[in-house]
């Protein structure tokens, strides 16, 4: 994996549509500038993101990149939904609205059975148009632990044993169940979304030490906490929902501290997330090539060590938080992509 990976939820139409051609062009640009890890899921755009990623990478040598997708939801046509199906409502803040604007004719249906996992992989390969999946994540099993551990996980382990996938893992927006999977199963990788950032370091307390001890790679998603750390203003999102005044106030203090040292808040957010030795890669969820092009520079920007001390002194970071000044080094094979 490259330290910077491409997360495709945004180009799948998260919160607002992204035109097909623009989405494909953004993925292709990421590959051209050196990104070698691409993550997607059936949920993202209800199948649209997988198709777009597959289209973009169709002419790229397959062994030159790592691809991950996810299982746990099947994409089902609305006219085939039956009362016994566990439909994911995808509502935003209890409103009659949906996270993804694409594919209104289908709905995501939870299915963590062994059969559901195999059906999901077959459907994903069809949408991707690729010959294999490198990493298969169990996606958001928050309220389905029993079915996930008795049905989904064994099926995923068999797919790994059979060589259908190269590695298996779990991706979630919470820490408690990720920690349980890391402790109780033989997963290869954990995808922690929104849980190791300048605003939330919950993952570092128990999850990261277990992953380090067991040799489990950690991939981070949502290092900007859904956007508030990238563009802090009223209406910015935190954990997919509009940020409240308390969060906006804390981000304001973070930004002021960064400005005193001449550091963009986004650079601090990125470099802090990548500094922990448990972290292998970080996913960038971008809509455009221009947004992606900001990342390499922000990853390399020299940040005065005094900034991290100030953040700790002001109570904005835990006193024991790992920072780039603590000597955490990226693996040699996981460099950031080049700038050109």
Secondary structure, DSSP 8 states (H G I E B T S, - for coil): --SEEEE-TTTTTBSS---HHHHHHHHHHHHHTT--EEE--TTGGGGHHHHHHHHHHTTS-GGGSEEEEEESEEEEEGGG--TTSEE----BTTBS--SB-S-TTEEEEE--SHHHHHHHHHHHHHHHT-S-EEEEEEE--TT-HHHIIIIIHHHHHHHHHTTSEEEEEEEES-SHHHHHHHHHS--SEEEEESSSSSS--GGGTTHHHHHHHHT-EEEEE-TTGGGTTTS-STT-EETTEE--HHHHHHHHHHHHHHHHTT--HHHHHHHHHHHSTTEEEEEEE-SSHHHHHHHHHHHH----HHHHHHHHHTTSS-TT---GGGT----TTS------
